[in-house]
Amino acid sequence: MAISPSPASNTKPPLLSAAEALSHLLKNPEPVEGSELVPTQDALGRVLAEDIVSTVDVPPLDNTSMDGYAVATQDIPQPGVTLKVDQRIPAGSIGEPLKPKTIARIFTGAPIPPGADAVVMQEDCTTQAQSDLVQINSIPSMGQWIRRRGEDLSVGKVALSAGTVLRPQHLGVAAFLWAGRQRLERLALDDRPATCEGVAGRHLHGHAAGGRSGGTRCHAHFLAYLSPAWTIFCDCHPGVQRSGLCAGQ
């Protein structure tokens, strides 16, 4: 006669809750020793083993934080002054010195031309049809809407601290600073976004000769590090139009 197994022999321990499992895992973690050098493009999700110190100023030049007009405040003693637009400075371009009694059309991120000491946002100005004359409707204060050179990051300052879990925005900064290869110490969770936004424009280019362009940014590197997640998103959602960067380019 076959002997039936005892019910007790099939008894299994109860499942742990997520909180209990996490607590168990974190009780006795073993630190990872050593480090390795890897290319920046392979560093996503890794942990930085040493500080990365900036070798450049960010922004590299005084630039505007608003679309509007670069002006000399001495030319606008009261509201309603009308001045001639003498030049146009988009992001990624460097303008000429501001001529007396003129203003420069300027766009966010573009460097401030010599001779200008403020920016008047376009909402505070009135343009005249079929004319290069613009009426300034407010009195600008010196330095308004200007981001100073090195305001975000200056030479010699720590840009990324040891222990940082490297995400696309961190790798964009590292690539911008010509870090090239980072010393890393351990793997970390790979937290990729499900969606992201595509942008285009001259401000996506890399370093210009001598790093002088006010439009130089780390956006292009940032988008490049996001591209694997972006491609997955598009492949999983056939209803999304596959064009431009959305196709994983």
C-alpha positions in Angstrom: 0.0 0.0 0.0 1.3 3.4 -1.0 2.0 5.7 1.9 0.5 9.2 1.5 2.9 12.0 2.4 2.3 13.8 5.6 0.5 17.2 5.1 3.3 18.8 7.1 5.9 17.7 4.6 4.3 19.9 1.9 4.1 23.0 4.1 5.9 26.0 2.7 6.9 29.1 4.5 4.6 32.1 3.9 5.6 34.5 1.2 7.3 37.7 2.3 5.7 41.0 1.7 7.6 43.5 -0.5 8.6 45.5 2.5 9.8 42.4 4.4 11.8 41.3 1.3 13.4 44.7 0.9 14.3 44.8 4.6 15.9 41.4 4.4 18.0 42.4 1.3 19.2 45.6 3.0 20.2 44.1 6.3 23.7 42.9 5.2 24.7 44.5 1.9 28.1 43.8 0.7 29.9 46.9 -0.6 31.4 46.6 -4.1 35.2 47.1 -4.1 37.3 48.5 -6.9 36.4 50.5 -10.0 36.8 50.6 -13.7 37.0 53.0 -16.6 34.3 52.8 -19.2 33.3 55.0 -22.1 30.7 57.7 -21.3 28.2 56.0 -23.6 28.4 52.8 -21.6 28.0 54.5 -18.2 24.2 54.7 -18.1 22.9 53.3 -14.8 26.4 53.0 -13.2 27.6 54.7 -10.1 30.3 57.3 -10.3 33.4 56.5 -8.2 35.0 59.9 -8.2 34.1 63.6 -8.6 34.1 65.1 -12.1 35.4 68.7 -11.9 34.4 71.2 -14.5 37.0 72.4 -16.9 34.7 75.0 -18.5 32.3 77.7 -17.5 28.6 77.0 -18.0 27.2 79.1 -19.7 30.5 79.9 -21.6 29.4 83.5 -22.2 26.8 85.9 -20.8 23.6 85.0 -22.5 19.9 85.8 -22.5 17.3 83.8 -20.6 14.5 85.4 -22.6 13.4 86.1 -26.2 13.5 89.9 -26.6 15.9 92.7 -27.3 19.4 93.3 -26.0 19.7 96.9 -25.0 22.0 99.5 -23.4 20.0 100.7 -20.4 21.4 104.2 -20.8 19.5 104.5 -24.1 16.1 103.9 -22.3 15.7 106.5 -19.5 11.9 106.2 -19.7 9.2 104.0 -21.2 8.2 104.5 -24.8 11.6 105.0 -26.3 11.8 103.8 -29.9 15.1 102.3 -31.1 16.3 100.6 -34.3 16.9 96.9 -34.5 20.4 96.7 -36.0 21.1 92.9 -35.8 19.5 89.5 -35.0 21.2 87.0 -32.7 19.7 83.5 -32.6 20.9 80.8 -30.2 24.2 79.4 -31.6 25.3 82.7 -33.0 27.5 85.5 -31.7 26.5 89.1 -32.4 28.4 92.2 -33.2 29.0 95.0 -30.7 25.9 97.0 -30.1 25.9 100.4 -32.0 24.8 103.5 -30.1 21.1 104.0 -29.9 20.3 100.6 -31.4 19.1 97.3 -30.1 19.6 93.7 -31.1 16.8 91.1 -31.6 17.9 88.2 -29.4 16.7 84.7 -28.6 17.0 82.6 -25.5 20.5 81.2 -25.1 22.2 83.6 -27.4 25.2 85.5 -26.1 24.8 89.1 -25.1 26.5 91.4 -27.6 29.2 93.8 -26.3 27.7 97.1 -25.4 24.4 95.6 -24.1 23.8 95.4 -20.4 20.2 94.2 -20.2 17.5 92.3 -22.1 13.9 93.5 -22.5 11.5 90.7 -23.0 9.5 90.8 -26.2 6.2 91.1 -24.3 7.3 94.5 -23.1 8.0 95.8 -26.6 5.9 97.0 -29.5 7.0 96.4 -33.0 6.1 98.6 -35.9 4.8 97.0 -39.1 7.1 97.1 -42.1 9.8 98.7 -40.0 12.9 97.9 -38.0 11.9 100.2 -35.2 10.7 98.9 -31.8 9.2 100.8 -28.9 10.4 99.8 -25.5 7.5 100.0 -23.0 9.4 99.5 -19.8 12.6 100.8 -18.2 15.1 98.0 -18.1 17.4 97.5 -15.1 21.0 96.7 -15.6 21.6 92.9 -15.9 17.9 91.9 -16.2 17.3 88.6 -18.0 21.0 88.0 -18.4 22.6 84.7 -17.3 26.2 85.4 -16.4 29.2 83.3 -17.6 29.8 80.4 -15.2 26.5 81.0 -13.4 25.5 77.4 -13.6 29.0 75.9 -13.4 32.4 77.4 -13.2 35.9 76.1 -13.9 37.2 74.1 -10.9 33.7 73.3 -9.4 32.4 69.8 -8.9 30.0 69.0 -11.7 29.1 65.5 -10.7 29.8 64.0 -7.3 31.1 60.6 -6.5 28.2 58.2 -5.7 25.8 59.7 -8.4 23.7 57.1 -10.2 24.3 58.2 -13.8 21.2 59.0 -15.8 21.0 60.6 -19.2 21.2 64.2 -17.9 24.4 63.3 -16.0 26.0 61.7 -19.0 25.1 64.8 -21.1 27.0 66.9 -18.6 29.9 64.6 -18.5 30.2 64.5 -22.3 29.9 68.3 -22.4 32.8 68.6 -20.0 34.9 66.3 -22.3 35.1 63.8 -19.5 35.2 61.0 -22.1 35.7 58.2 -19.6 34.4 58.0 -16.1 35.6 55.9 -13.2 32.7 53.8 -12.0 32.4 51.5 -9.1 29.2 49.4 -9.2 26.0 48.7 -11.1 22.8 50.5 -10.2 19.1 50.2 -11.2 18.5 51.2 -14.8 15.6 53.6 -14.6 14.6 54.5 -18.1 11.8 56.8 -19.0 8.7 55.6 -20.9 8.3 58.9 -22.8 10.4 61.9 -23.6 10.3 65.1 -25.7 12.1 65.7 -28.9 13.6 69.1 -29.7 15.6 70.4 -32.6 17.7 73.5 -33.5 21.2 74.8 -33.7 21.5 74.7 -30.0 21.9 70.9 -30.3 25.3 71.0 -31.9 28.5 70.0 -30.2 31.5 72.2 -29.2 32.3 75.0 -31.7 35.8 75.9 -32.3 37.3 77.2 -29.1 34.0 76.6 -27.3 32.8 80.2 -27.9 29.3 79.6 -29.2 26.7 80.6 -26.7 24.4 77.9 -28.1 26.7 75.0 -27.2 24.7 72.6 -25.0 24.6 69.1 -23.7 21.1 68.5 -25.1 22.4 66.4 -28.1 24.3 64.1 -25.7 21.3 63.9 -23.4 19.0 62.8 -26.3 21.6 60.3 -27.5 21.6 58.6 -24.1 17.8 58.6 -24.0 17.5 57.1 -27.5 17.4 53.4 -26.4 14.3 54.0 -24.2 12.8 56.2 -26.9 13.1 53.4 -29.5 11.5 50.9 -27.1 8.6 53.3 -26.5 7.9 53.7 -30.2 8.2 50.0 -31.0 5.7 49.2 -28.2 3.2 51.9 -29.4 2.6 51.3 -33.2 0.1 54.1 -33.2 2.8 56.7 -32.6 4.0 58.4 -35.7 7.5 57.1 -36.5 9.3 60.1 -37.7 12.4 62.1 -36.8 13.9 61.2 -33.4 10.7 59.3 -32.5 11.9 56.5 -34.8 14.9 56.0 -32.7 17.3 58.1 -34.7 
